[in-house]
Amino acid sequence: KSPQPIMARPLLKIHRYFHRKPIRFFSFILLYLTAGSLVFLHSGFSSDTSTTGASGSGRDPLISEGGGGTGAGSSTSDALGLLGRVFKETRRTPRRFGPPWMKENGAQDYIGCYVDDTQKRALRGVSFLDYKKMTVFRCQDNCAERGYLYAGLEFGAECYCGHKIQAPNVSESECNMECKGEKSNICGGPNRLSIYRLELSQESARRYGSAIFKGCFKRPDNVTLALPASAVIKNMSVDKCVDMCTEKEFSLAALAGEKCHCGFPTSLFTLHEHEDEELCLQRCAGEDFESCGNNDFFVVYQTQVQDNRCMDRRFLPTRSKHLVALASFPGAGNTWARHLIELATGYYTGSYYFDGSLYNKGFKGERDHWRSGRTICIKTHESGKKEIEDFDASILMIRNPYKALMAEFNRKYGGHIGFASQAHWRGKEWPEFVKNYAPWWASHTLDWLKYGKKVQVVHFEDLKRELFSELKGMVIFLDLEVSEDRLLCVEGQKDGNFKRSGLRKLEYDPYTPEMRATIDRLIKTVDTALRKRNLSGVPEEYRPR
């Protein structure tokens, strides 16, 4: 028998030791894991200490919204020292983030790394935090949804929005923290913002703090009648004018150089005739980065004051035997249209169904039987011959099926302003939903065109784009007198509480080529049916080429 190698003897002894006493083996493993954990924690604390040294804050990952990016100490003095100089080094090639299917429409451009001072933010709009799932796309989407021109990410998890960058840019190396929700991208650094310029959709609203930027407008002919409150403000700024009009309880703040005017949109000042913003370019005396207009062209903002001229609603004074349907495929904007009609007419709308959540949101006609005759029109998604012939007239809402299907899928799995989960989108639910609901989108419209007694077609996209004229046509169809002031009031609060936030939009195209081929055929069928009745076809924006 050959002798065992010298190095093998200690190993053999250890093996025999643990073989005889198994419990000792498990104790050894436990001690080993404990030691490894201590080493890992030590390295983590060391890393935290170095980060704290850079930011001077030692921030808690569960910090509240107002406390983001709170650098102090040496970082603060460095930031103050940088306020007077701008780095002119070559920047990295502009990067475009977001899903490929959105990039085709013009994505978001990376601008650079900028200083962010907690006392004087670089981007001064809304902000939100997510210390687990922050991504560049989520921040961009959140800001774009609210109409801001810029989105900035800081400390890996903080998102700031604004329509002006009010700070100097710095070296790219100072934006060095990975995003919490995507390690492959950078989300700023301590007191440093990675800023992107956003390309906004047409209906997006630019903001200044809580005020909504409405645009540049020519001075009204009778300014004292159109905008009844005014004052000369020393060191004029957007904040000062908006604050003054808010205190006086007006919904509009109009800046005219050193003068601030307040009022409501009326026939004397409708806000329908926009002017080139360059005509309003005059620097505010008290604010370097904002325009305050001049004596001939006003910069107008909408304040947080609610315009109450269209808020009163009631049931019809006498019961009507003339039943008007507000018909649509699910997800085509029926609830939003009800909101607009109620504000524009002052009368409640009814429903073929009962939805307690909508009743709680103020749709008091929801509890009435749909035949009660007390409501101005009745919501319905029905599409059979018998159900359609129950109505004497109908407003038929049609929406882009790609948008309508996604909206209804979100409603089905997330509620009226909620969202379906990623599991639902990626699971079997979504393909099955499209298979069943896409043909219904087409058959719904075709049935109402065929069996409806008196049909007024309203395209969701046209209503969004030309709300005043489209809503006026709907009021006339309902055989009611048009109040222009009410319609102008509706324009100022058109969204109500029925718009989904931009935080949970999909980051990929859920439609397969096969789905698109089927839906495009259905769109062409509906387009042809509309044109045969001498109506305008589906909007150009989603008509298949």
RALINRA-V36285 format. One record per residue. RES is the residue in three letters. NEAR is the number of other C-alpha atoms within 12 Angstrom. Layout:
res->(RES;RES)
near->(NEAR;NEAR)
This chain:
res->(LYS;SER;PRO;GLN;PRO;ILE;MET;ALA;ARG;PRO;LEU;LEU;LYS;ILE;HIS;ARG;TYR;PHE;HIS;ARG;LYS;PRO;ILE;ARG;PHE;PHE;SER;PHE;ILE;LEU;LEU;TYR;LEU;THR;ALA;GLY;SER;LEU;VAL;PHE;LEU;HIS;SER;GLY;PHE;SER;SER;ASP;THR;SER;THR;THR;GLY;ALA;SER;GLY;SER;GLY;ARG;ASP;PRO;LEU;ILE;SER;GLU;GLY;GLY;GLY;GLY;THR;GLY;ALA;GLY;SER;SER;THR;SER;ASP;ALA;LEU;GLY;LEU;LEU;GLY;ARG;VAL;PHE;LYS;GLU;THR;ARG;ARG;THR;PRO;ARG;ARG;PHE;GLY;PRO;PRO;TRP;MET;LYS;GLU;ASN;GLY;ALA;GLN;ASP;TYR;ILE;GLY;CYS;TYR;VAL;ASP;ASP;THR;GLN;LYS;ARG;ALA;LEU;ARG;GLY;VAL;SER;PHE;LEU;ASP;TYR;LYS;LYS;MET;THR;VAL;PHE;ARG;CYS;GLN;ASP;ASN;CYS;ALA;GLU;ARG;GLY;TYR;LEU;TYR;ALA;GLY;LEU;GLU;PHE;GLY;ALA;GLU;CYS;TYR;CYS;GLY;HIS;LYS;ILE;GLN;ALA;PRO;ASN;VAL;SER;GLU;SER;GLU;CYS;ASN;MET;GLU;CYS;LYS;GLY;GLU;LYS;SER;ASN;ILE;CYS;GLY;GLY;PRO;ASN;ARG;LEU;SER;ILE;TYR;ARG;LEU;GLU;LEU;SER;GLN;GLU;SER;ALA;ARG;ARG;TYR;GLY;SER;ALA;ILE;PHE;LYS;GLY;CYS;PHE;LYS;ARG;PRO;ASP;ASN;VAL;THR;LEU;ALA;LEU;PRO;ALA;SER;ALA;VAL;ILE;LYS;ASN;MET;SER;VAL;ASP;LYS;CYS;VAL;ASP;MET;CYS;THR;GLU;LYS;GLU;PHE;SER;LEU;ALA;ALA;LEU;ALA;GLY;GLU;LYS;CYS;HIS;CYS;GLY;PHE;PRO;THR;SER;LEU;PHE;THR;LEU;HIS;GLU;HIS;GLU;ASP;GLU;GLU;LEU;CYS;LEU;GLN;ARG;CYS;ALA;GLY;GLU;ASP;PHE;GLU;SER;CYS;GLY;ASN;ASN;ASP;PHE;PHE;VAL;VAL;TYR;GLN;THR;GLN;VAL;GLN;ASP;ASN;ARG;CYS;MET;ASP;ARG;ARG;PHE;LEU;PRO;THR;ARG;SER;LYS;HIS;LEU;VAL;ALA;LEU;ALA;SER;PHE;PRO;GLY;ALA;GLY;ASN;THR;TRP;ALA;ARG;HIS;LEU;ILE;GLU;LEU;ALA;THR;GLY;TYR;TYR;THR;GLY;SER;TYR;TYR;PHE;ASP;GLY;SER;LEU;TYR;ASN;LYS;GLY;PHE;LYS;GLY;GLU;ARG;ASP;HIS;TRP;ARG;SER;GLY;ARG;THR;ILE;CYS;ILE;LYS;THR;HIS;GLU;SER;GLY;LYS;LYS;GLU;ILE;GLU;ASP;PHE;ASP;ALA;SER;ILE;LEU;MET;ILE;ARG;ASN;PRO;TYR;LYS;ALA;LEU;MET;ALA;GLU;PHE;ASN;ARG;LYS;TYR;GLY;GLY;HIS;ILE;GLY;PHE;ALA;SER;GLN;ALA;HIS;TRP;ARG;GLY;LYS;GLU;TRP;PRO;GLU;PHE;VAL;LYS;ASN;TYR;ALA;PRO;TRP;TRP;ALA;SER;HIS;THR;LEU;ASP;TRP;LEU;LYS;TYR;GLY;LYS;LYS;VAL;GLN;VAL;VAL;HIS;PHE;GLU;ASP;LEU;LYS;ARG;GLU;LEU;PHE;SER;GLU;LEU;LYS;GLY;MET;VAL;ILE;PHE;LEU;ASP;LEU;GLU;VAL;SER;GLU;ASP;ARG;LEU;LEU;CYS;VAL;GLU;GLY;GLN;LYS;ASP;GLY;ASN;PHE;LYS;ARG;SER;GLY;LEU;ARG;LYS;LEU;GLU;TYR;ASP;PRO;TYR;THR;PRO;GLU;MET;ARG;ALA;THR;ILE;ASP;ARG;LEU;ILE;LYS;THR;VAL;ASP;THR;ALA;LEU;ARG;LYS;ARG;ASN;LEU;SER;GLY;VAL;PRO;GLU;GLU;TYR;ARG;PRO;ARG)
near->(3;4;8;11;10;10;10;12;13;13;14;15;14;17;16;15;16;18;14;12;14;15;13;17;18;14;14;17;15;14;14;14;14;14;14;14;14;14;14;14;14;14;14;14;15;15;15;20;17;16;23;26;20;31;33;24;27;27;24;16;21;16;20;18;21;18;25;38;47;34;33;25;18;18;29;27;18;25;36;23;16;22;22;14;17;18;20;13;13;12;17;15;11;18;21;27;31;31;23;17;16;21;20;13;15;18;27;33;28;34;29;39;41;41;47;47;34;28;21;19;34;39;41;33;33;33;35;30;36;30;28;17;24;36;40;48;42;39;47;47;41;38;43;40;33;40;35;41;37;44;51;62;55;51;45;40;43;51;51;51;45;42;36;31;34;27;33;30;33;34;26;29;22;30;31;27;34;28;35;29;24;22;18;15;26;38;49;43;41;45;50;50;52;52;50;43;35;39;30;27;22;15;22;25;27;34;35;38;29;27;37;33;39;34;35;32;34;31;33;27;15;14;27;18;20;24;34;26;27;27;24;21;25;16;20;32;34;44;32;32;44;41;32;32;36;30;19;24;23;33;40;46;48;60;52;42;36;30;36;42;45;40;41;41;37;30;22;24;31;30;33;21;17;21;22;16;23;19;24;30;27;29;25;30;24;21;20;19;23;27;36;46;40;31;25;24;32;43;47;47;46;43;37;27;29;25;30;24;28;29;28;19;27;23;27;23;14;14;15;19;19;25;34;40;45;49;46;47;39;38;37;38;43;39;44;36;44;44;39;42;46;39;42;45;42;32;34;37;49;43;38;31;21;21;22;18;18;28;20;14;18;28;35;28;38;33;27;27;20;32;29;26;28;30;42;46;47;48;45;39;35;31;31;23;20;14;22;36;24;27;34;26;30;37;44;42;42;46;41;38;47;33;29;31;36;36;36;35;36;31;25;23;22;20;22;29;30;24;27;27;21;21;13;22;28;19;14;13;22;29;23;17;28;31;21;19;30;37;25;28;42;37;28;36;46;35;30;43;38;23;24;32;24;25;33;34;38;39;40;34;28;27;31;25;20;21;33;31;23;29;42;31;27;38;33;19;28;34;16;19;18;24;24;26;28;36;39;34;37;38;40;40;32;35;26;24;21;27;26;26;20;23;29;26;31;28;23;18;21;28;27;17;11;14;26;22;17;25;33;27;22;31;36;26;25;37;30;22;24;30;18;15;17;12;19;21;28;33;26;16;18;24;23;23;10)
